[in-house]
């Protein structure tokens, strides 16, 4: 694999000497920040694939569903439909909490500090 790196570096040096990089946009500016910097290395590729496909990771989809269900419940005027929405909302809340526990996020300092506020915001009745 080292020979591939050597060839690539040689080609880059040749292009640099010939001036191919002179008019490039963003020259001298820092690279854009990596939007997946907070994601563990082994999960980055899968997150990128999901993002490109327009899909959300499971925990984000559940959080999105929690907000949607809360909004629907707030606008619901029929008692039977409201009961059904409450049941579904409680199931989603439970699934979200179990997922956070399974992933060990409930043991981090940040989670301890903000868990109640985040849960209250996402699951407003």
C-alpha positions as CSV (number, residue, x, y, z in Angstrom):
1,X,0.0,0.0,0.0
2,X,2.9,2.3,0.6
3,X,3.7,2.4,-3.1
4,X,0.2,3.8,-3.8
5,X,0.8,6.5,-1.3
6,X,4.2,7.3,-2.8
7,X,2.7,7.6,-6.3
8,X,-0.2,9.8,-5.1
9,X,2.2,12.1,-3.3
10,X,4.5,12.3,-6.4
11,X,1.5,13.2,-8.6
12,X,0.4,15.9,-6.1
13,X,3.9,17.4,-6.0
14,X,4.0,17.4,-9.9
15,X,0.6,19.1,-10.0
16,X,1.7,21.6,-7.4
17,X,4.9,22.5,-9.4
18,X,3.0,22.8,-12.7
19,X,0.5,25.3,-11.0
20,X,-2.6,23.2,-11.2
21,X,-3.6,24.2,-7.7
22,X,-3.0,28.0,-8.1
23,X,-6.6,29.1,-8.9
24,X,-8.4,26.7,-6.7
25,X,-11.3,28.1,-4.7
26,X,-10.7,28.0,-0.9
27,X,-6.9,28.1,-1.2
28,X,-5.4,29.1,2.1
29,X,-8.7,28.7,4.0
30,X,-9.3,26.0,6.6
31,X,-11.1,22.8,5.5
32,X,-14.8,22.7,6.4
33,X,-15.6,21.1,9.7
34,X,-16.5,17.5,9.7
35,X,-20.2,17.1,10.4
36,X,-19.6,13.6,11.7
37,X,-16.8,14.6,14.1
38,X,-18.9,13.5,17.1
39,X,-19.7,10.1,15.6
40,X,-17.4,7.2,16.5
41,X,-15.1,6.2,13.6
42,X,-16.6,2.8,13.1
43,X,-20.1,4.3,12.6
44,X,-19.2,7.2,10.3
45,X,-19.5,5.4,7.0
46,X,-22.9,3.9,7.9
47,X,-24.2,7.4,9.1
48,X,-22.9,8.9,5.9
49,X,-24.7,6.3,3.8
50,X,-27.9,6.8,5.8
51,X,-27.7,10.6,5.3
52,X,-27.1,10.3,1.6
53,X,-30.1,8.0,1.3
54,X,-32.3,10.5,3.2
55,X,-32.7,8.1,6.2
56,X,-32.3,9.0,9.9
57,X,-30.6,6.9,12.6
58,X,-33.1,5.2,14.8
59,X,-32.7,7.4,17.8
60,X,-33.3,10.6,15.6
61,X,-36.3,9.0,14.0
62,X,-37.8,8.2,17.4
63,X,-37.1,11.7,18.6
64,X,-38.8,13.1,15.5
65,X,-41.8,10.8,16.1
66,X,-42.0,12.0,19.7
67,X,-42.3,15.6,18.6
68,X,-44.8,14.8,15.9
69,X,-46.9,12.7,18.3
70,X,-46.8,15.4,20.9
71,X,-48.0,18.0,18.4
72,X,-50.8,15.7,17.2
73,X,-51.9,15.0,20.7
74,X,-52.0,18.7,21.4
75,X,-54.3,19.3,18.4
76,X,-56.5,16.2,19.0
77,X,-60.1,16.9,20.0
78,X,-61.5,13.4,20.0
79,X,-61.0,11.4,23.3
80,X,-60.6,8.0,21.6
81,X,-58.0,9.3,19.2
82,X,-56.2,11.1,22.0
83,X,-56.0,7.9,24.0
84,X,-54.5,6.1,21.0
85,X,-51.9,8.9,20.5
86,X,-51.0,8.9,24.2
87,X,-50.4,5.1,24.1
88,X,-48.2,5.4,21.0
89,X,-46.3,8.4,22.6
90,X,-45.7,6.4,25.8
91,X,-44.4,3.5,23.8
92,X,-42.0,5.7,21.8
93,X,-40.8,7.4,25.0
94,X,-40.1,4.0,26.5
95,X,-38.3,2.8,23.4
96,X,-36.2,5.9,23.4
97,X,-35.2,5.6,27.0
98,X,-34.3,1.9,26.6
99,X,-32.2,2.8,23.6
100,X,-30.3,5.4,25.5
101,X,-29.7,3.0,28.3
102,X,-28.6,0.2,25.9
103,X,-26.1,2.6,24.3
104,X,-24.7,3.7,27.6
105,X,-25.6,7.3,27.1
106,X,-27.4,7.4,30.4
107,X,-24.1,7.1,32.2
108,X,-22.3,10.0,30.7
109,X,-21.9,13.3,32.6
110,X,-23.6,15.3,29.8
111,X,-26.6,13.0,29.8
112,X,-26.9,13.2,33.6
113,X,-26.8,17.0,33.4
114,X,-29.3,17.5,30.5
115,X,-31.4,14.3,30.4
116,X,-34.5,15.7,32.2
117,X,-34.5,18.9,30.2
118,X,-34.1,17.1,26.8
119,X,-36.8,14.5,27.7
120,X,-39.2,17.2,28.8
121,X,-38.6,19.2,25.6
122,X,-39.0,16.2,23.3
123,X,-41.9,14.7,25.1
124,X,-44.1,17.7,26.1
125,X,-47.6,16.7,26.8
